[in-house]
Amino acid sequence: MEINLKEQIVVLDEAHNIEDCARESASYTLNQAQLLLARDEIDGMVTHNIRRDQHRPLLAFCCSLA
């Protein structure tokens, strides 16, 4: 939203919902087929030396979830 809140006071009405909203906005759900497809795509990047050092840990993480 790019709102500058520096030196401002923020009052949250219905603040009891803020925790659930924050959790929901930072969550993502995927099924096993999507996870396996992502793993295969990342494996291809590692195989073809595309940012290999950055993708190897992500590949390992996907493999551990799968």
C-alpha positions in Angstrom: 0.0 0.0 0.0 3.1 2.2 0.3 1.7 4.3 3.1 4.3 6.3 5.1 3.5 5.7 8.8 6.6 7.4 10.2 5.8 9.4 13.4 2.1 8.3 13.0 -0.2 6.5 15.4 -2.2 3.7 13.9 -5.5 2.5 15.4 -6.7 -0.9 14.3 -10.4 -1.4 14.6 -11.3 -5.1 14.7 -7.6 -5.7 15.8 -8.5 -9.2 16.9 -8.5 -10.1 13.2 -5.1 -8.7 12.4 -3.2 -11.9 13.4 -5.3 -14.1 11.1 -5.1 -11.6 8.2 -1.3 -11.3 8.5 -0.9 -15.1 8.6 -3.2 -15.5 5.6 -1.4 -12.9 3.6 2.0 -14.6 4.1 0.7 -18.1 3.4 0.6 -20.1 0.3 -0.9 -23.5 -0.4 0.2 -25.9 -3.1 -0.5 -29.5 -3.8 2.0 -32.3 -4.3 1.8 -32.1 -8.1 2.7 -28.4 -8.0 5.6 -29.1 -5.6 7.0 -31.9 -7.8 6.7 -29.6 -10.8 8.6 -26.9 -9.0 11.2 -29.4 -7.9 11.8 -30.5 -11.5 12.1 -26.9 -12.7 14.6 -26.0 -10.0 16.5 -29.2 -10.7 16.7 -28.1 -14.4 18.1 -24.8 -13.4 20.8 -26.4 -11.2 21.6 -28.9 -14.0 22.0 -26.0 -16.5 24.1 -24.0 -14.1 21.5 -21.2 -13.7 22.3 -19.5 -10.4 23.3 -22.9 -9.1 24.5 -21.7 -5.7 21.2 -20.0 -5.1 19.0 -22.8 -6.4 20.7 -25.8 -4.7 19.3 -25.0 -1.2 15.8 -24.4 -2.7 16.0 -27.7 -4.5 17.0 -29.5 -1.3 14.1 -27.9 0.5 11.7 -28.9 -2.2 13.0 -32.5 -2.1 12.6 -32.6 1.7 9.0 -31.5 1.3 8.2 -33.9 -1.5 
